[in-house]
């Protein structure tokens, strides 16, 4: 009998745990700063642009469509980052920030649901990029 098991997020690299010892200090620091600002201390979710070298393959072109990450705070100093969407943001950003403008976890959930409805990408933008990249 032959069968396959569905891979887990760590196996396929679509989720990262950020903690003080995770080795991703830049993302961990930025996400901690985001959640520590007034009005966000009770929040547990955010969506932000992926950081350089976060959720990328070796050799991935730098001009690939943007990647967006769902950040879930699971404790005061530990977050799970899930690669959620590829393409230009369709949602507003906070002024001068790479984080989605949202006043509640419900707002983040609404954006995440729309990302899933779009199958995790701006299909036209990704197709145009792939057609022009020679892949």
C-alpha positions as CSV (number, residue, x, y, z in Angstrom):
1,X,0.0,0.0,0.0
2,X,1.3,3.4,-1.0
3,X,0.2,6.7,0.5
4,X,1.4,10.2,1.3
5,X,1.1,12.2,4.5
6,X,0.3,15.8,4.2
7,X,3.4,17.8,5.2
8,X,3.5,20.1,8.2
9,X,4.2,23.8,8.0
10,X,7.7,23.4,9.5
11,X,8.5,20.7,6.9
12,X,7.6,22.9,3.9
13,X,8.8,26.1,5.4
14,X,5.5,28.1,5.5
15,X,5.7,28.8,9.2
16,X,8.4,30.0,11.6
17,X,8.4,30.2,15.4
18,X,10.0,33.5,16.7
19,X,11.3,33.5,20.2
20,X,14.3,35.0,22.0
21,X,16.4,32.0,20.9
22,X,15.0,31.4,17.4
23,X,17.8,33.1,15.5
24,X,15.4,35.5,13.6
25,X,16.2,38.4,15.9
26,X,15.2,41.2,13.4
27,X,11.6,39.8,12.9
28,X,11.2,38.9,16.5
29,X,12.3,42.4,17.6
30,X,10.1,44.1,15.1
31,X,7.0,42.0,16.0
32,X,7.6,42.5,19.7
33,X,7.8,46.3,19.1
34,X,4.6,46.2,17.1
35,X,2.6,44.4,19.8
36,X,4.0,46.5,22.6
37,X,2.6,49.8,21.3
38,X,-0.4,51.4,23.0
39,X,-3.7,50.0,21.7
40,X,-2.0,46.8,20.6
41,X,-1.1,45.2,23.9
42,X,-4.4,43.1,23.9
43,X,-4.0,42.2,20.2
44,X,-2.7,38.8,19.2
45,X,-2.5,39.1,15.4
46,X,-0.9,41.2,12.7
47,X,-0.1,41.1,9.0
48,X,3.2,42.5,7.8
49,X,5.4,42.4,4.7
50,X,7.9,39.6,4.9
51,X,11.4,40.6,5.9
52,X,14.5,40.1,3.7
53,X,15.4,36.4,3.6
54,X,12.2,35.4,5.3
55,X,10.2,32.8,3.4
56,X,12.4,32.8,0.3
57,X,14.2,30.2,-1.7
58,X,17.9,30.5,-2.5
59,X,18.0,32.3,-5.8
60,X,14.5,33.8,-5.6
61,X,14.6,37.0,-7.6
62,X,14.5,40.2,-5.5
63,X,11.8,41.6,-7.7
64,X,9.4,38.8,-7.0
65,X,5.9,39.9,-5.9
66,X,5.8,41.0,-2.2
67,X,5.2,38.4,0.4
68,X,2.9,39.0,3.4
69,X,3.0,37.2,6.8
70,X,0.3,36.5,9.3
71,X,1.9,37.0,12.8
72,X,0.2,35.3,15.7
73,X,1.3,36.1,19.2
74,X,1.1,32.8,21.3
75,X,2.8,34.3,24.4
76,X,4.3,37.6,25.4
77,X,7.6,36.7,23.7
78,X,6.8,34.1,21.2
79,X,5.1,34.5,17.8
80,X,4.2,32.2,14.9
81,X,4.7,33.7,11.5
82,X,2.8,32.1,8.6
83,X,3.5,33.0,5.0
84,X,0.0,34.1,3.9
85,X,-0.1,36.1,0.7
86,X,2.1,36.9,-2.4
87,X,1.4,40.1,-4.3
88,X,0.9,43.8,-3.8
89,X,-1.1,44.6,-0.7
90,X,-4.8,45.1,-1.3
91,X,-5.3,46.3,2.3
92,X,-4.2,49.6,3.8
93,X,-0.9,49.9,5.7
94,X,-0.1,51.9,8.8
95,X,1.6,55.1,8.0
96,X,5.3,54.5,7.4
97,X,5.0,50.9,8.3
98,X,5.0,47.5,6.6
99,X,2.1,46.3,8.9
100,X,-1.5,46.2,7.8
101,X,-3.6,49.0,9.2
102,X,-6.0,47.3,11.6
103,X,-7.6,48.2,14.9
104,X,-8.5,44.7,16.1
105,X,-7.8,41.0,15.6
106,X,-11.1,40.9,13.8
107,X,-9.7,43.3,11.2
108,X,-6.7,41.0,10.7
109,X,-9.0,38.0,10.4
110,X,-11.0,39.8,7.7
111,X,-7.8,40.5,5.7
112,X,-6.6,36.9,6.2
113,X,-9.9,35.5,5.0
114,X,-9.6,37.6,1.9
115,X,-6.1,36.3,1.3
116,X,-7.4,32.7,1.4
117,X,-10.3,33.7,-0.9
118,X,-7.6,34.8,-3.4
119,X,-5.8,31.5,-2.9
120,X,-2.9,33.2,-1.2
121,X,-1.8,35.4,-4.1
122,X,-2.6,38.1,-6.6
123,X,-2.9,35.6,-9.5
124,X,-2.5,38.2,-12.2
125,X,0.6,39.8,-10.6
126,X,2.3,36.4,-10.0
127,X,1.5,35.1,-13.5
128,X,2.8,38.4,-15.1
129,X,6.0,38.0,-13.0
130,X,6.5,34.4,-13.9
131,X,5.9,35.1,-17.6
132,X,8.5,37.9,-17.6
133,X,11.1,36.0,-15.5
134,X,11.7,33.3,-18.1
135,X,10.8,30.5,-15.6
